[in-house]
Amino acid sequence: MCDRGDSNDGEVSKRRVVYIYSSEYVETCDSLSKVPNRASMVHSLIEAYGLLQYMRVVKPHVASMEEMAVFHTHSYLEHLHKISQNGDNDDPQSADFGLGYDCPVVEGIFDYAAAVGGATLTAAQCLVDGKCEVAINWAGGWHHAKKDEASGFCYVNDAVLGILKLREKYERVLYVDVDLHHGDGVEDAFSFTSKVMTVSLHKFSPGFFPGTGDVSDTGLGKGRWYAVNVPLEDGIRDDRYLQVFTSVMQEVKAVFNPEAVVMQLGADTMAGDPMCSFNMTPVGVGKCLNHVLEWELPTLLLGGGGYNLANTARCWTHLTGTVLEQALSSEIPDHEFFTEYGPDYSLEISPSCRPDRNESQQLERVISTIKDLEFLTFIVVSWESS
C-alpha cells in the first residue's frame, strides 16, 4: 500500500493544499450517530503522520441559513432548525422532509448540517480565491440530501453547495463520485444543466440504496448526457475498478473539458466495511485520485460514506498523503486512537477473498455505452456551440 520508512520524506509537495479543520468542527462532526468520533479518528491519524505541516490549515465558517438556501428550500431548513432545538422526533411534518428512520432527528442536527455545509463552502472559496490547487474537507461529501429532504444519513448536500460556489468562477465543473452508493442528490441537483457533469461509480443492485444510477440514467433536458453512471456489482477490486475509472474519465475529460473538479471519496468501498460490497483498498482509490490530480485543475476533495471507522481513517490518511506526494510508514504512529487499529496496527487494508461478481463482458458493455458515439458527438457539439 505504501512505502515503508519515515512518514515524511522532507520534500514539500508541489501542490498548494488547504485542509479544513478546527477542533469545534471536528467535535460537531463527531456527534453524527452513524459515524461517531469518525472525524476525530481521521484528523488524529493525519496529524500523527505529520501531514499537517505540508498543508495550510483553514478554520471553516458555519453556513448561514441563506448560504444553505442557495440549494435547499427555506421550508426544509426552517423545519430542520425547529426540530433541532429540542430533538423532536414526533413532529408530524418531519416525514415529509425525509427525517426519521435513516436520518434521525437529534438535538443539534441543524448545527451539524450548517457546520458541514460551511466547511465545504470554505474549501470551495479557497479554490475560487486561488489560495490553493486542492482543498480537502474529509467530514463533507454528504451526497444524498435533496433540495427539500434529508436522505441516506445526509441532512445537507454540501457537495452541491461546493459546486455552486465553484460555479461562481468556473464555467464547467465536474463532479466525480466514487462512494459505494450512487450520488443521487448531486445528480438530481444538476440533472437539467450542461454546466455541471456528474460521474458516479457505485453499486447498483435490486434493493440497494438509493436504487438509482443505472447506465441509462443520463440527465434530462439541457442536462441530458451530462450525467454519467457506472453501475457495478459486489466484490470489485482495485485493478479492475481503476481500469473502468480511467476508461470513463478519459472520455469525460476529453468531451466535457472541466475547469474545476469536485471529488467525493466515500470509503464504504473498502474491504472490511460493514456494507460488505466492494473489495477495494486505499491504494486503488489513490490511483483514481491521482488520475484526476494529474489534470492540474482546481480540485475539491470530500469524504462521504465509510462505516468501518479505522479503515476510513486509513483510507483518507493515505489519500491525504497521495495529494501531498508524501510516502507514509506502514506502521500506525502512536496517537489517541492507536488501539483502534489492532491487531496489526498497519496502514494497509488487505482485500478479502470475496468473489468479484463483475463480469468482464458486462463492464465492457457499460464502458462502451458511455463511450457511445452519439453521446460524445452530442457533448462536443453542445460544448463547442455554447
N, C-alpha and C positions, 0 to 999 in steps of 0.2 A: 504494500500500500504506500509506503513512504520510505525514504532513505533513513537508515539508522545514523545515529550520531547526535551532535548538538542540535537543539531546536532552532537555532538561528545560525546562518552561515556568514553573518557580518555584512552582507550586501543589502543595500536598501533597494526595495522594489522600484522599478521604473515608473510604475503606476502611482498616481496620487489617489489615495483611498480614504474615504470618510467612513467611520464606524459610528453608528448611532448608539449612544449609551448614556444612561445616568442611573444612579442607584435607585432613584424613585421610579424610573421607568421599569427597571427590571423587577422591582418589588411589586409593582402593579401587574405586570405580565405573569408573575409567579402565581397570582391568585386565580388564574383560569383553571377551572376544576378539571378539565380534560387533560391538561399538561401541567400539573402543579410543580412549581420550582424549576421548570424546564429552562426558563430564561436565565436563571442564576447558574444552572449547570453549564449551559452553553458559554456564557460570558466567563465564568470561572476557568473553564478549560482553555479558552482562547487567551486569557490573561496568564494562565500558568505556563503556556508555551512561549510567553514573551512576545506575542504578536502585536500588542497594543502600541509598542514603540515604533512600529512601521506604518501606523495609521494616524490620521487626525481624528481624535475622539470628539464627537459633537453631541451636545446635550439636546434632546428633542424638545419641541414645544408640544403642548397639549392642543389638539384640534378644537376649534370653536364649533358651535352648532352651525354657523354659516359656512365654515370650511367643509364640514361633512355634508351639508345640504347641496353642495355642488353636484353631488351624485344622489345621495339618499333623500327621501321625501321628508318634509318637515313633520308630517304626521307620524312617521315611523320614529324619527329621532326624538320627538316630544314624548311619545309613549315610552320609549326606552329610558328616557330621562326620568319620567314619572315613576315607573316601577322600580328603577334602580335605587331610588332613595330609601326604600324600605324592604327591597327584595320580595315584592308582592307577586306570588305565584298564582293568585286566584283571580286576577283581573280578567274578565271575560273577553276583552279585546286582544289579549296577548296572542292567542292562537291565530288571529288574523294577520299578525306581524311575524309569524314563524317562531314565536317564543314559546318554549315548552320543553318537549322531550329531549331533542338533541341540542337545543340552545336554552338551557335552563336559566331562569331568572334568579339572579343572586344580587345581593346588595352591592352597589358599586360597579355594576356591569357597564353603565354608561361611561364612567370614568375610565374603565379599561378600554372601551371602544375609542374614546377620544384620545387616549394615550397612544394606542397603536396607529390610529389614523394620523395623528400629529407627527409621529416618528417617521412614518413613510413620507409624509409631506415635507418634513425637514430634510430627509435624504434626497428627495427629488429636487428641492430648492437648491441644495448644494450643487447638483449637477447643472441646473439651469444657470446658476451664478458662475459656473466654470471653476468652482473650488476643488473639483476632483474629477477623475475619469470614472471611478467606480464608487458607489455609495451602498453601504450594507445596513440592512435592518433585519436581523435574523428573527426577531419576535413578530415581524409582519408576515404578509403573504396569505391573508385570510380571504380566499378567492371565491367562496360560495355565496356570500351575502348579496342580496338583491337590493334594488332601489328602495323597496318598501317592506323588506322582511329579512330576518335573520335566517341562516340556513347552515347546516353542517358545522356546528360549533363556531360559526362566523357571525359576528354581530355588526361589523363594519367591513366594507370591502376596501381595505387600504390600498390594494393593488390598483383598483380603478382610480382612487384619489391620486395616487402617484402618477399614473398615466396621464390623467387630466392636467396635472401640474406640468409635466414634461411637454404636453401639447401646447402650452403657452409659448414655448420657444421652438419646439421641433415639429416639423410638418408631418412626418410619418414615424410613428412609434410602434415597435414590435414587442408583443408580449409573448414570452416563452414559458410554458408551464410543464415542469417535469415531476409534479406531485403524483402520487398514486391515483388520485381522484381527478376527474375532469374539472377543468377550471371554468365551470358553467357560469358563475356570476360575472366573471370578466368578459367572457364571450358574449353573454346576453347584453351587457352594458354597451358593447361596441358592434353589435351584430348588424346595424344598419349603416355603418360608416366605412369608408375606404381609407380613412386616415390612420386607423389602428388595425393591425393584423394580429390575430390571436392564434397561437400554435400550442396545442396541448397533446402531450403523450401520456396515456393513462390506461388503467384497467377498464375494460368495457365488457361487462358480463351481466346476464339477466339477474336482476335483484340487487346489483351492486350500486351503491350511491355514487353520483346522483342519477344514474340511468341515462345520461345524455353523452354526446360526444362520439357518435358513430362517424365513420369516414365520410358519409354522405351529408353530414351537417356542415354546411359551408358558408353560412351567413345569409342575410336577407336584404332585399332592395339594393341600395347602393353598396351595401356591405357584402353582397354575395361574392363568394370566392375569397373573402378576406378572413375567414375562419378556417383553420386547418386542424383537423383532428386525426390523431394516430391511435386507434384502439388496439390494445394489447391484452394478451392472456397472462395467466399466472406463470410464475417461475422464470421470467426472462432474466438473463444475466448481463453482466457488463458489456461483453464483446458484441453481442447481438443488439443490445439496446443502443450502443454507440454507433453501430453500423446504420441502424434505422434513423437515429437522430441526425447524423451527419448527412445522410442522403436527403432527408427532408429539409434540413436547414440550409444546405447549399442552394436548393431551388428557391426557398423563401427569400434568402438574401439577394439572389440574383434578380428576382422578379419584383420584390417589394422595395428594395433599396432603403432600408430603415435609416433614420437619423439618430435614433436612440433606442435602447432596449431595456425592458423590464423583465427580469427572470425570476420566476417562483421556483424554489428548490426544496419543496417538501421532502422530508426524509422518511416518509412512510413507505418508500420503495425499498428501504434497506432490508437485507436479510436479518431476521430476528425481530422485525417489527410485529406487534400483535395483529396487524392486518393479515399477516401470513399470505402475502400475494406475490410481489416481485422478489427477486433474489439478487439484489444489487449490492454494491459496496461503494464507499466514498470515492474510490479510485475511478470507477466508471462514470459517476456523476461529475467528478472533477474534470475528466476528459471532455465531457459535454460542455461544461462551463468554459474550459479553455478554448474550445472551438468558437464560442461566442466572443470571448475576450479578444481573440485574435483579430476580430473586426475593428478593434480600437474605436468603438463608439461609446458615448456616454451610457453607462450601464448601472441600473438599479437592481440590487440583489435582495431578495426577500426569502424568508423561511416558508413555513406552511405546516403541513402535517408532520408527524413523527412522534410515535407513541411509546417506543422504547426510548426512554429519555437519555440513557447513556449513549446509545447508538446515534441518536440525533445530535448530541453534543460532539461525538466523534466525527460525524459527517460534516457538520458546519464548521468545525475547527479545521478539518482537512481542507475544506473549500476556502476558508479564510487564508490558509497557507498557500493554496493554489493561486489566489488573487495576488498575494504579496510575493509570490515566487520564492517562498521560504520552505526549505525541507524540514520536516518535523520528525523528531525522535519517535521511534516506535513505542517507547516506554512512557506511559502516562506520568506526567510530573506530579509530585506531591502537592495537593491543594485541598480545599474544603470538601470536595465531593469525591476524593480519591477512592474511597471504599466502594463507590457505585460501579467501578469499572472492573471489579473482580469477576472471575478468578484469575484472568490472565493479565489484567492491567495494561492492555495493549491498545494502541490507537486503531489497529486494523480491525476490520469486520470481515469474517470469513463467510462465504456463501454456504448455504445449507445444501443438502442432497435432494432438495425438492426438484421434481422434473419440470422442464421447460415445456409448457403447453402451446407455445407459439410455433406453428408450422412454417417452414421457410416459404412455401408457396403462398400462404396467406399473407405473410409480411410483404412479400414481393408484390402481391396484388394491391395491398394498401399503398405502398410506395408508388406503384405505377399509377394508381388512381390520382394520387396527389400531384404527380408529375404530368398528368393528362394535358395534352397539347392545347385543348380548348381552354382549360383553366389558365395555363401560362399565357396564352395569347391574350385572353381577356384582361389579365392583370397588366401585362406590359402595355397594351393599347390604352387602358384606362389611366395608367400612371403617366405615359408619355403625353396624353391629351389633357392632363389635369394642370 
